Amino acid sequence: MPGNQEQEFLKVGAAEVDITPPVGTLLSGSLEPRVSIGVEDPLYVKTMVLESAGRKLAYVIFDLIALDRKDGDRFVSLASEKTSIPANNIVWAASHTHTGPYTSLLFGDKSVVNSSWLSGLPEKAAECVAAADASRKPAMFSRQRSFHYGLGHNRRVTFKNGKALNTWNLGQSPDDVQSIGSSGPIDPEIGIFSFEDGEGRLMAVMFHFTLHTNTNFGPRFSGDYPAVVAARIRERFGPQAVTLFVPGACADINTNGGRHREVGDKLAEKIMGALENRKSDNIPPVLASAKREVVVSRRDFDIDQEERISSSGWTAKAQECFRREIEIMREEGKKEDITLLQAWRIGNAGFASLPGELFVDWGLEIKRKSPFRWTYPVELGGDYLGYLVTGKAWQEGGYESLVARSARPSCEGVEMMVGNVLDMLREIEGE
């Protein structure tokens, strides 16, 4: 490679594999399953493998609403066998698209999951990692940043009585209690990493953004707005460019109303504008990663749940779903979950991954307290425990603060996980 010889220490490979289930498979993302009738945007598993100074790191993103640890661990094990990349260095997340298949029994029984399709997913994901690893070649990288304030809002509204409702349930708000505004902030920052070959052609792009991937919600499979961003980047920079989404702490951040093509187009314009002005770093990035198993306490489903459900703003039919969820969890009898945390670094940027839908306040706290110059909180990585709420949100109530299989961890458990990933960032920052 011309120029700085040190740059030969960085090699990058990227790959993607279509994982779209058969049409007719049930779609997740709502309280009731929907039957898929076609494909609007194919679903992918995408991988980027980086090698620097003899160390490899693989980042994998699934176009899925979530993925349980047992399936994630299986694919990581297979990928490590195929590539010799240490399992500790293979990190992954799910995009949280609401127009993809069920991967677990959320608001349903075994009939909602296409078990035949799901059983083949780990092997496909492992093949994707192997393909990315095999395609590694000398590369240069750069980091960019942009902002978009107009795409999302905090989907919880607080009232003077100290309670909160979700924006889609505001029609059920009490007439005699005034609203005092949004319950929390948004995070408008767009984090962008680009990797190009010796000819200056983009090989891969990673982008981090904090917005729920529920902007499609139609009857056809779709990777939601990240799929639109990926298509636009390919149009601009060539078919060789693989775009990988890094989901931010968007548990309480919803679209302002635009559907996925509008949202994706607007986001892509910001990202492509930054990419046009990219300047490659001359120093090969330090790569490091860490994983930590922790025990997370569950929410107490014996305390004030009926009051929480009845005041949540949901319809009577929807409320029955949550009563049923409590009974399922009570019969299961579990008080805690054993789960996985992930952290990794690419140069002076740190990534902290938690196994659920992380509230934006937690994401901003991770940014504030991280030792890295640039930090990106990543939700839905390594496992799926459901909503990771703040203590304030738990006190206020609302959808995310009910008890369900999609909302298991206690506030104390979430706080413990955040503390642990911050410790993990400090550990790998010293490498």
FILUM-660138 format. One line per 2 residues: their letters; for each residue x, y, z of C-alpha. Coordinates in steps of 0.02 Angstrom, whole numbers. Example, Ala and Ser with C-alpha at 12.3 -4.5 7.8 and 13.67 -1.06 7.14 Angstrom:
AS	615 -225 390 ~ 684 -53 357
***
This chain:
MP	0 0 0 ~ 70 171 -44
GN	111 291 95 ~ 129 249 278
QE	193 72 299 ~ 114 60 471
QE	-56 62 387 ~ -23 -116 327
FL	-61 -171 505 ~ -246 -134 473
KV	-343 -259 368 ~ -531 -258 346
GA	-657 -379 272 ~ -846 -364 262
AE	-986 -479 211 ~ -1174 -498 218
VD	-1289 -649 208 ~ -1476 -645 171
IT	-1573 -718 319 ~ -1749 -672 263
PP	-1872 -808 319 ~ -2005 -881 204
VG	-2153 -769 167 ~ -2294 -817 284
TL	-2180 -817 436 ~ -2256 -713 576
LS	-2190 -536 604 ~ -2143 -476 778
GS	-2141 -301 851 ~ -2319 -282 916
LE	-2430 -361 1047 ~ -2511 -471 915
PR	-2420 -566 775 ~ -2442 -512 593
VS	-2424 -627 444 ~ -2288 -576 321
IG	-2352 -559 142 ~ -2190 -515 52
VE	-2017 -437 61 ~ -1993 -248 54
DP	-1809 -251 105 ~ -1715 -416 129
LY	-1654 -455 304 ~ -1467 -481 325
VK	-1335 -531 448 ~ -1185 -420 415
TM	-1007 -436 478 ~ -850 -333 478
VL	-685 -411 530 ~ -541 -296 576
ES	-361 -349 603 ~ -231 -232 678
AG	-63 -275 755 ~ -104 -461 749
RK	-271 -445 839 ~ -439 -477 756
LA	-610 -406 803 ~ -776 -453 720
YV	-932 -346 735 ~ -1095 -431 682
IF	-1267 -352 663 ~ -1428 -450 636
DL	-1582 -377 551 ~ -1691 -447 690
IA	-1796 -377 830 ~ -1685 -467 956
LD	-1586 -627 979 ~ -1575 -735 1135
RK	-1406 -777 1207 ~ -1419 -963 1171
DG	-1431 -928 985 ~ -1298 -793 993
DR	-1177 -904 1089 ~ -1204 -1043 964
FV	-1162 -935 815 ~ -1009 -859 902
SL	-944 -1033 940 ~ -967 -1089 760
AS	-889 -929 692 ~ -738 -948 806
EK	-715 -1127 746 ~ -722 -1073 564
TS	-604 -925 580 ~ -497 -950 737
IP	-554 -778 795 ~ -570 -793 985
AN	-752 -799 1040 ~ -715 -652 1155
NI	-674 -548 1001 ~ -838 -583 909
VW	-967 -455 966 ~ -1143 -438 902
AA	-1308 -345 914 ~ -1483 -349 839
SH	-1553 -201 742 ~ -1725 -216 825
TH	-1823 -205 663 ~ -2010 -222 697
TG	-2040 -300 526 ~ -1940 -458 552
PY	-1978 -631 623 ~ -2002 -686 802
TS	-1843 -753 880 ~ -1916 -788 1052
LL	-2086 -807 1136 ~ -2125 -622 1158
FG	-2312 -598 1188 ~ -2344 -772 1117
DK	-2312 -958 1128 ~ -2203 -1075 1026
SV	-2317 -1058 876 ~ -2255 -881 839
VN	-2076 -936 804 ~ -2023 -1013 639
SS	-1912 -1141 726 ~ -1847 -1218 565
WL	-1784 -1049 505 ~ -1713 -1002 675
SG	-1617 -1165 695 ~ -1518 -1126 537
LP	-1476 -948 586 ~ -1317 -981 688
EK	-1235 -1073 542 ~ -1279 -933 419
AA	-1209 -802 537 ~ -1049 -903 561
EC	-1031 -916 372 ~ -1047 -727 361
VA	-905 -703 486 ~ -798 -828 390
AA	-832 -738 225 ~ -784 -570 301
DA	-627 -643 376 ~ -576 -721 210
SR	-600 -555 119 ~ -482 -454 230
KP	-365 -337 139 ~ -261 -184 183
AM	-371 -37 228 ~ -375 137 301
FS	-508 203 416 ~ -584 366 471
RQ	-712 424 598 ~ -843 555 560
RS	-986 633 655 ~ -1149 717 610
FH	-1316 762 692 ~ -1500 748 650
YG	-1626 828 768 ~ -1783 804 665
LG	-1805 616 657 ~ -1851 562 832
HN	-1937 611 994 ~ -1941 544 1171
RR	-2097 436 1168 ~ -2143 461 1351
VT	-2238 611 1420 ~ -2239 654 1606
FK	-2388 728 1700 ~ -2402 831 1859
NG	-2458 679 1957 ~ -2287 601 1927
KA	-2350 472 1802 ~ -2299 449 1621
LN	-2390 389 1466 ~ -2322 339 1297
TW	-2361 456 1154 ~ -2472 328 1065
NL	-2580 315 1223 ~ -2601 501 1254
GQ	-2784 489 1206 ~ -2809 401 1373
SP	-2724 538 1476 ~ -2825 609 1623
DD	-2916 770 1577 ~ -2886 847 1748
VQ	-2697 822 1754 ~ -2579 933 1655
SI	-2431 870 1554 ~ -2261 940 1602
GS	-2171 885 1444 ~ -2063 746 1377
SG	-1998 625 1506 ~ -1822 627 1438
PI	-1701 688 1304 ~ -1652 622 1133
DP	-1477 588 1066 ~ -1458 666 893
EI	-1276 620 864 ~ -1232 506 717
GI	-1070 411 739 ~ -988 356 576
FS	-839 243 542 ~ -779 213 365
FE	-651 91 295 ~ -576 107 122
DG	-453 9 17 ~ -290 70 -58
EG	-382 143 -206 ~ -493 249 -95
RL	-650 144 -122 ~ -764 120 26
MA	-762 -59 89 ~ -873 -41 242
VM	-966 90 343 ~ -1026 77 523
FH	-1154 204 583 ~ -1223 228 758
FT	-1391 313 785 ~ -1519 324 924
LH	-1692 292 850 ~ -1810 144 867
TN	-1813 37 709 ~ -2003 34 705
TN	-2026 160 564 ~ -2093 30 442
FG	-2212 -84 537 ~ -2288 -146 375
PR	-2338 -322 321 ~ -2178 -358 222
FS	-2006 -403 288 ~ -1893 -252 305
GD	-1731 -203 389 ~ -1815 -33 419
YP	-1721 131 400 ~ -1545 52 413
AV	-1586 -45 254 ~ -1625 119 165
VA	-1463 197 226 ~ -1365 45 163
AR	-1447 55 -9 ~ -1412 241 -26
IR	-1229 219 22 ~ -1210 83 -109
ER	-1289 195 -240 ~ -1166 335 -199
FG	-1006 238 -163 ~ -1023 75 -259
PQ	-1090 -102 -236 ~ -938 -158 -137
AV	-985 -48 13 ~ -1062 -145 158
TL	-1154 -39 286 ~ -1173 -101 465
FV	-1295 -20 587 ~ -1244 4 770
PG	-1405 27 872 ~ -1399 165 1002
AC	-1493 178 1167 ~ -1663 206 1088
AD	-1786 113 1201 ~ -1886 273 1227
IN	-1849 360 1061 ~ -1977 343 920
TN	-1992 419 747 ~ -2075 588 725
GG	-2193 509 601 ~ -2092 476 444
RH	-2093 299 375 ~ -1933 204 351
RE	-1891 266 175 ~ -1909 448 226
VG	-1810 422 387 ~ -1676 321 298
DK	-1657 449 158 ~ -1637 593 280
LA	-1512 499 386 ~ -1416 439 232
EK	-1395 618 171 ~ -1310 665 334
IM	-1199 510 332 ~ -1151 527 148
GA	-1110 710 171 ~ -989 663 310
LE	-915 521 206 ~ -880 638 61
NR	-765 737 177 ~ -681 589 261
KS	-495 595 300 ~ -410 430 336
DN	-315 409 498 ~ -130 370 476
IP	-118 271 637 ~ -182 91 640
PV	-319 76 772 ~ -293 -20 933
LA	-421 -162 942 ~ -481 -238 1105
SA	-636 -322 1172 ~ -709 -393 1331
KR	-859 -496 1382 ~ -928 -519 1557
EV	-1063 -634 1623 ~ -1175 -555 1756
VV	-1329 -603 1856 ~ -1472 -478 1837
SR	-1618 -472 1957 ~ -1793 -467 1883
RD	-1931 -342 1920 ~ -2046 -381 2065
FD	-2209 -433 1981 ~ -2303 -443 2147
ID	-2298 -256 2182 ~ -2433 -135 2116
QE	-2442 -219 1946 ~ -2630 -204 1926
ER	-2623 -18 1959 ~ -2480 -2 1835
IS	-2573 -97 1700 ~ -2739 -8 1722
SS	-2658 165 1718 ~ -2542 129 1571
GW	-2661 196 1439 ~ -2674 31 1345
TA	-2842 -34 1285 ~ -2933 -166 1387
KA	-2879 -299 1262 ~ -2697 -246 1271
QE	-2703 -243 1461 ~ -2751 -426 1459
CF	-2589 -462 1365 ~ -2488 -391 1509
RR	-2589 -483 1641 ~ -2554 -642 1544
EI	-2369 -600 1536 ~ -2360 -583 1725
EI	-2442 -752 1747 ~ -2320 -833 1626
MR	-2173 -759 1720 ~ -2247 -806 1889
EE	-2267 -986 1831 ~ -2088 -985 1767
GK	-2033 -935 1941 ~ -1867 -854 1894
KE	-1804 -709 1997 ~ -1648 -671 1895
DI	-1564 -693 1726 ~ -1385 -740 1686
TL	-1334 -633 1539 ~ -1187 -561 1442
LQ	-1110 -388 1428 ~ -992 -337 1288
AW	-868 -196 1263 ~ -744 -163 1126
RI	-635 -26 1054 ~ -581 33 883
GN	-442 157 912 ~ -501 299 1024
AG	-683 246 1013 ~ -763 131 1140
FA	-923 30 1120 ~ -1026 -30 1270
SL	-1158 -161 1235 ~ -1305 -209 1347
PG	-1428 -352 1320 ~ -1592 -259 1300
EL	-1680 -99 1249 ~ -1581 36 1337
FV	-1659 203 1388 ~ -1574 354 1312
DW	-1531 426 1483 ~ -1424 273 1518
GL	-1341 291 1348 ~ -1297 472 1383
EI	-1229 425 1554 ~ -1116 295 1474
KR	-1054 428 1353 ~ -1021 550 1496
KS	-928 428 1609 ~ -831 330 1479
PF	-641 352 1477 ~ -641 353 1287
RW	-640 512 1185 ~ -784 440 1083
TY	-908 316 1156 ~ -1057 228 1079
PV	-1184 136 1189 ~ -1252 -16 1096
EL	-1419 -95 1140 ~ -1483 -271 1106
GG	-1310 -350 1107 ~ -1261 -521 1171
DY	-1436 -570 1232 ~ -1612 -502 1256
LG	-1688 -459 1425 ~ -1810 -325 1367
YL	-1825 -144 1422 ~ -1682 -72 1526
VT	-1770 72 1613 ~ -1710 208 1730
GK	-1769 225 1910 ~ -1868 379 1859
AW	-1958 284 1721 ~ -1999 143 1841
QE	-2080 265 1962 ~ -2177 352 1823
GG	-2247 191 1748 ~ -2295 176 1564
YE	-2270 35 1440 ~ -2085 3 1468
SL	-2111 -6 1657 ~ -2237 -146 1654
VA	-2183 -325 1686 ~ -2170 -441 1537
RS	-2049 -559 1452 ~ -1999 -405 1353
AR	-1971 -305 1513 ~ -1881 -412 1642
PS	-1733 -323 1726 ~ -1754 -226 1887
CE	-1689 -48 1898 ~ -1552 -109 2014
GV	-1504 -240 1886 ~ -1492 -111 1747
EM	-1387 5 1855 ~ -1271 -141 1893
MV	-1251 -181 1707 ~ -1212 0 1665
GN	-1081 5 1802 ~ -1004 -155 1735
VL	-991 -97 1555 ~ -909 64 1613
DM	-782 -41 1709 ~ -754 -145 1551
LR	-724 12 1449 ~ -594 69 1575
EI	-508 -100 1564 ~ -494 -103 1375
EG	-449 83 1367 ~ -288 37 1456
E	-236 -89 1322
***
